[in-house]
């Protein structure tokens, strides 16, 4: 159930409306004196309706602008419902190859992966979600929560090799540690429906897809969604803008496909997030929910009130012409 309330974000801005008081008062006083003089001279009074309309229109303009300056807004609160039987972990690959881009100032694979994580999460709002990073190990950054702001903040602060891999190698990354997610307390026991979303370029040392599959099938089982960020022409650029010796590994695609086949998961291209979300929702199915906290939304009204001030202003200009 939503509860709404009208509020003013900058009440002091309403003082703008007071600027009309003195001019309008002066205009009314002058009109009163003119009416008195007309009465003494026994002159017929012109139609007062037109003047009153003009005065009302002139008064409405600054009043509406004053209201707009006070930034009126409607604030609504509504409860957030979260699944009690399902959780998701988003794993972002932070290896050096994820800094690859099409050009020196282009968007890196990791930057695109962060955006994709937020989009995928927005399609799974009722699923408590956590965040982890991948190099030659998987490390948690945020255990599953129902707080969208906490999820977004965690994802946006993830950087290349933060933390760095334990080993030093041309390619230190391996997908083998994904097996640890199923057994090392990433999900609470009550979460019988579990989702693992991995955002990676797929460039990995040799690993056993069968071993990862066995680990993910253990217990309640974990559904796997792989989203690949990779293009043949991408390079890792140094601070000077010059490309480093890195070359994209074309075998990363088959490696991810093999992992998906072994686990019953799916691989999606970065441009196919709609299908990835649909697959994730299908894997999690439906389940019981509970209300967790309240979310506050603010809808500003100032632009609409300011636009309304144009109506009496246009009326006055039309009468003048």
CORDAUR-V130876 format. One record per residue. N is the residue number from 1. RES is the residue in three letters. PSI is psi as a letter, one per 20 degrees, with the letter a starting at -180 (* if undefined). Layout:
BEGIN
{{N/RES/PSI} {N/RES/PSI}}
END
This chain:
BEGIN
{{1/UNK/p} {2/UNK/q} {3/UNK/p} {4/UNK/q} {5/UNK/q} {6/UNK/p} {7/UNK/r} {8/UNK/o} {9/UNK/h} {10/UNK/m} {11/UNK/h} {12/UNK/h} {13/UNK/h} {14/UNK/i} {15/UNK/i} {16/UNK/h} {17/UNK/h} {18/UNK/i} {19/UNK/i} {20/UNK/i} {21/UNK/g} {22/UNK/g} {23/UNK/g} {24/UNK/g} {25/UNK/g} {26/UNK/h} {27/UNK/g} {28/UNK/h} {29/UNK/g} {30/UNK/g} {31/UNK/h} {32/UNK/g} {33/UNK/g} {34/UNK/g} {35/UNK/h} {36/UNK/g} {37/UNK/h} {38/UNK/h} {39/UNK/g} {40/UNK/h} {41/UNK/i} {42/UNK/l} {43/UNK/q} {44/UNK/p} {45/UNK/p} {46/UNK/r} {47/UNK/p} {48/UNK/i} {49/UNK/g} {50/UNK/g} {51/UNK/g} {52/UNK/h} {53/UNK/g} {54/UNK/g} {55/UNK/g} {56/UNK/g} {57/UNK/g} {58/UNK/h} {59/UNK/h} {60/UNK/h} {61/UNK/g} {62/UNK/h} {63/UNK/g} {64/UNK/h} {65/UNK/h} {66/UNK/g} {67/UNK/g} {68/UNK/h} {69/UNK/h} {70/UNK/j} {71/UNK/m} {72/UNK/q} {73/UNK/q} {74/UNK/p} {75/UNK/p} {76/UNK/q} {77/UNK/p} {78/UNK/q} {79/UNK/q} {80/UNK/p} {81/UNK/p} {82/UNK/q} {83/UNK/p} {84/UNK/i} {85/UNK/j} {86/UNK/q} {87/UNK/q} {88/UNK/q} {89/UNK/p} {90/UNK/o} {91/UNK/p} {92/UNK/p} {93/UNK/p} {94/UNK/k} {95/UNK/r} {96/UNK/h} {97/UNK/i} {98/UNK/i} {99/UNK/i} {100/UNK/q} {101/UNK/r} {102/UNK/h} {103/UNK/r} {104/UNK/h} {105/UNK/j} {106/UNK/r} {107/UNK/p} {108/UNK/r} {109/UNK/g} {110/UNK/h} {111/UNK/g} {112/UNK/h} {113/UNK/h} {114/UNK/g} {115/UNK/g} {116/UNK/h} {117/UNK/g} {118/UNK/h} {119/UNK/g} {120/UNK/g} {121/UNK/h} {122/UNK/h} {123/UNK/i} {124/UNK/l} {125/UNK/h} {126/UNK/i} {127/UNK/o} {128/UNK/p} {129/UNK/q} {130/UNK/r} {131/UNK/q} {132/UNK/r} {133/UNK/q} {134/UNK/p} {135/UNK/d} {136/UNK/j} {137/UNK/q} {138/UNK/p} {139/UNK/p} {140/UNK/p} {141/UNK/h} {142/UNK/p} {143/UNK/q} {144/UNK/p} {145/UNK/r} {146/UNK/j} {147/UNK/o} {148/UNK/h} {149/UNK/g} {150/UNK/g} {151/UNK/g} {152/UNK/g} {153/UNK/g} {154/UNK/g} {155/UNK/g} {156/UNK/h} {157/UNK/j} {158/UNK/p} {159/UNK/r} {160/UNK/p} {161/UNK/l} {162/UNK/n} {163/UNK/r} {164/UNK/r} {165/UNK/q} {166/UNK/h} {167/UNK/q} {168/UNK/o} {169/UNK/r} {170/UNK/g} {171/UNK/n} {172/UNK/i} {173/UNK/q} {174/UNK/q} {175/UNK/i} {176/UNK/h} {177/UNK/i} {178/UNK/h} {179/UNK/h} {180/UNK/h} {181/UNK/h} {182/UNK/h} {183/UNK/i} {184/UNK/k} {185/UNK/k} {186/UNK/h} {187/UNK/q} {188/UNK/q} {189/UNK/h} {190/UNK/i} {191/UNK/n} {192/UNK/i} {193/UNK/o} {194/UNK/p} {195/UNK/p} {196/UNK/o} {197/UNK/o} {198/UNK/p} {199/UNK/o} {200/UNK/r} {201/UNK/i} {202/UNK/i} {203/UNK/o} {204/UNK/q} {205/UNK/r} {206/UNK/p} {207/UNK/r} {208/UNK/o} {209/UNK/h} {210/UNK/h} {211/UNK/g} {212/UNK/g} {213/UNK/g} {214/UNK/g} {215/UNK/g} {216/UNK/h} {217/UNK/i} {218/UNK/q} {219/UNK/c} {220/UNK/i} {221/UNK/q} {222/UNK/p} {223/UNK/p} {224/UNK/p} {225/UNK/p} {226/UNK/p} {227/UNK/p} {228/UNK/p} {229/UNK/o} {230/UNK/q} {231/UNK/q} {232/UNK/h} {233/UNK/j} {234/UNK/q} {235/UNK/q} {236/UNK/p} {237/UNK/p} {238/UNK/r} {239/UNK/h} {240/UNK/i} {241/UNK/i} {242/UNK/p} {243/UNK/q} {244/UNK/a} {245/UNK/i} {246/UNK/p} {247/UNK/p} {248/UNK/q} {249/UNK/o} {250/UNK/i} {251/UNK/i} {252/UNK/h} {253/UNK/g} {254/UNK/h} {255/UNK/g} {256/UNK/h} {257/UNK/h} {258/UNK/h} {259/UNK/g} {260/UNK/g} {261/UNK/g} {262/UNK/h} {263/UNK/i} {264/UNK/j} {265/UNK/a} {266/UNK/q} {267/UNK/p} {268/UNK/q} {269/UNK/q} {270/UNK/h} {271/UNK/j} {272/UNK/l} {273/UNK/h} {274/UNK/g} {275/UNK/h} {276/UNK/g} {277/UNK/g} {278/UNK/g} {279/UNK/g} {280/UNK/g} {281/UNK/h} {282/UNK/h} {283/UNK/h} {284/UNK/h} {285/UNK/b} {286/UNK/r} {287/UNK/r} {288/UNK/q} {289/UNK/r} {290/UNK/q} {291/UNK/p} {292/UNK/o} {293/UNK/a} {294/UNK/q} {295/UNK/p} {296/UNK/p} {297/UNK/p} {298/UNK/p} {299/UNK/o} {300/UNK/q} {301/UNK/i} {302/UNK/g} {303/UNK/h} {304/UNK/h} {305/UNK/g} {306/UNK/h} {307/UNK/h} {308/UNK/h} {309/UNK/i} {310/UNK/h} {311/UNK/g} {312/UNK/h} {313/UNK/g} {314/UNK/h} {315/UNK/g} {316/UNK/g} {317/UNK/h} {318/UNK/g} {319/UNK/h} {320/UNK/h} {321/UNK/*}}
END
